[in-house]
């Protein structure tokens, strides 16, 4: 029960960061991407808790996870429902236009600052100054 605020903060941080990234890169986003970003960030937080695993390996796991989420969500909203939210069809080595190595590499790089954000949330929630807010 004590972890619920941490998960809520991390979810909304991921949703906000992913949405802002899309707005910056593509000039638009979609609500499904905000939810996907929030869920991905929660999983990144869980991966990041394994500090005994090298950060490069954690980032590889995170990139694989985000790419998997992107493929699953894209398969539903773009392929099955035809919403055409994004398409990587013009990018080499794409899979059904939903994922590609170029963006998997970007997710790998972005996992490092995402882990730092998760650490910051962890410190905030556990700090004495703010701990009474999160009980």
C-alpha positions in Angstrom: 0.0 0.0 0.0 2.9 2.4 0.8 4.2 1.9 -2.8 1.0 3.1 -4.5 2.0 6.8 -4.6 5.5 5.9 -6.0 3.8 3.9 -8.8 1.4 6.7 -9.5 4.2 9.3 -9.7 6.3 7.1 -11.9 3.3 6.3 -14.2 2.5 9.9 -14.7 6.1 10.8 -15.1 6.5 8.2 -17.9 3.2 9.3 -19.5 4.3 13.0 -19.5 7.8 12.3 -20.7 6.7 10.0 -23.5 4.0 12.5 -24.6 6.5 15.4 -24.6 9.0 13.3 -26.5 6.4 12.6 -29.2 5.3 16.2 -29.3 8.9 17.3 -29.8 9.7 14.7 -32.4 6.4 14.3 -34.3 4.5 17.3 -33.3 1.6 15.2 -31.9 0.8 12.3 -29.6 -2.1 10.1 -28.8 -3.6 9.1 -25.4 -2.7 5.5 -26.0 1.0 6.5 -26.1 0.6 8.3 -22.7 -0.7 5.1 -21.2 2.0 3.0 -22.8 4.7 5.5 -21.6 3.3 5.3 -18.1 3.2 1.5 -18.0 6.7 1.3 -19.5 8.1 3.6 -16.9 6.7 1.5 -14.1 8.5 -1.5 -15.6 11.7 0.5 -16.0 11.4 1.4 -12.3 11.2 -2.3 -11.5 14.2 -3.1 -13.7 16.2 -0.3 -12.2 15.7 -1.8 -8.7 18.1 -4.6 -9.7 21.2 -2.5 -9.0 23.4 -5.6 -9.0 22.8 -5.8 -12.8 25.0 -3.5 -14.8 23.2 -0.4 -16.1 23.9 -1.2 -19.7 22.2 -4.6 -19.3 19.3 -2.9 -17.5 19.0 -0.4 -20.4 19.1 -3.3 -22.9 16.3 -5.0 -21.0 14.4 -1.7 -20.8 14.8 -1.1 -24.6 13.6 -4.6 -25.3 10.6 -4.1 -23.0 9.6 -0.7 -24.5 10.0 -2.1 -28.0 7.8 -5.0 -27.1 5.1 -2.7 -25.6 5.4 -0.5 -28.8 4.9 -3.6 -31.0 1.9 -4.9 -28.9 0.1 -1.5 -28.8 0.9 -0.8 -32.4 -0.4 -4.2 -33.5 -3.7 -3.3 -31.8 -4.2 0.4 -32.5 -2.5 0.7 -35.9 -2.8 -2.7 -37.5 -6.0 -4.2 -36.0 -8.0 -1.0 -35.4 -6.5 1.0 -38.3 -6.0 4.1 -36.2 -2.6 4.9 -37.9 -1.1 6.6 -34.9 2.4 6.0 -36.2 4.2 4.0 -38.9 7.8 3.1 -39.2 7.2 1.6 -42.6 9.7 3.9 -44.3 12.5 3.0 -41.8 14.8 0.1 -42.7 14.3 -3.2 -41.0 10.9 -2.3 -39.5 8.5 -5.0 -38.4 5.0 -4.4 -39.7 5.7 -0.7 -39.5 5.4 -0.8 -35.7 8.9 -1.2 -34.5 12.4 -0.7 -35.9 16.0 -0.9 -34.7 16.4 2.9 -34.9 13.8 3.5 -32.2 14.9 0.5 -30.2 18.4 2.2 -30.0 16.7 5.4 -28.9 14.8 3.6 -26.2 18.1 2.1 -25.0 19.7 5.6 -24.7 16.6 7.0 -23.0 16.5 4.3 -20.4 19.5 5.9 -18.6 17.7 9.2 -17.8 14.6 7.2 -17.1 16.4 5.2 -14.5 17.7 8.5 -13.0 14.1 9.8 -12.9 13.0 6.6 -11.1 15.8 7.0 -8.6 14.7 10.6 -8.0 11.1 9.5 -7.4 12.3 6.8 -5.0 14.3 9.4 -3.1 11.4 11.8 -2.9 8.9 9.2 -1.7 11.4 7.9 0.9 12.6 11.3 2.2 11.6 12.3 5.7 10.4 15.7 4.4 7.9 14.3 2.1 7.2 10.8 3.6 4.1 12.0 5.5 2.5 12.9 2.1 2.9 9.4 0.8 1.5 7.3 3.7 
